Amino acid sequence: MAAALSAISDNVHFAQTELVNWTLVSDDSGVILIDAGFPGQRDDVLRSLRDLGFEAGDVRAILLTHAHVDHFGVAIWFAKTHGTPVFCHGAEVGHAKREYLEQVSPTDLLTKIWNPRYLTWSLNIIGKGGLVREGIPTAQALTEDVAATLPGSPQLIPSPGHTGGHCSYVFGDVLVAGDAVVTGHPLITKGGPQLLPQMFNHDQAGCERSLSALGLLDTQVLLPGHGPAWRGPVREAAELALLRT
């Protein structure tokens, strides 16, 4: 299924797929991507850009919430093919370069393979390049000065836990939360704000602390890395997610 693209505001658009989401933020100077799907979702990412009138060469930068393959797969191609700058929190740069890997291991997943949801999801992500271990050697830390020059002037909100350098981004009253909080996932039976299953989180206690911190923000739309957009004060989303931990 192709990405479902929805307008969140005049310059923020949300691309939702069954496996993972990404966000596009544009202005007269071009467009940025926040996250970029699995390697095998390149056509979907490019289609979402074209739906807004942009081509691959118009992407001024890609911002990563974190460096798991489902969030930066197509960014590998952009960096190699177009020289697109790829930014993330300073604490995530080494992860993006694959100097180390903070990701659920195949061994851990095998313990769940008896569950039809896990089996189906595993086969689906393998088909989209989920086993790719390539990094982005040019990944660099996003500074406030650089962020101020990009479409939407993103505000960096460190939200470690899912990975050590996970970072969310605020655009006005919109929070792009990556996997700091999700509203759905193929492995989750119920929707609504929540954390991913604990096996996917590098630091579960850190995830909960970041949820509490995100709840202090004054935003009205939550764009998660998985699941549909959620509208309402982020405080309420954080409270709901914490109740489900």
Secondary structure, 3 states (H helix, E strand, C coil): CCCEEEECCCCEEEEECCCCEEEEEEECCEEEEECCCCHHHHHHHHHHHHHCCCCHHHEEEEECCCCCHHHHHHHHHHHHHHCCCEEECHHHHHHHCCCCCCCCCHHHHHCCCCCHHHHHHHHHHHHCCCCCCCCCCCCEECCHHHHCCCCCCCEEEECCCCCCCCEEEEECCEEEEECCCECCCCCCCCCCCECCCHHHCCCHHHHHHHHHHHCCCCCCEEEECCCCCEECCHHHHHHHHHHCC
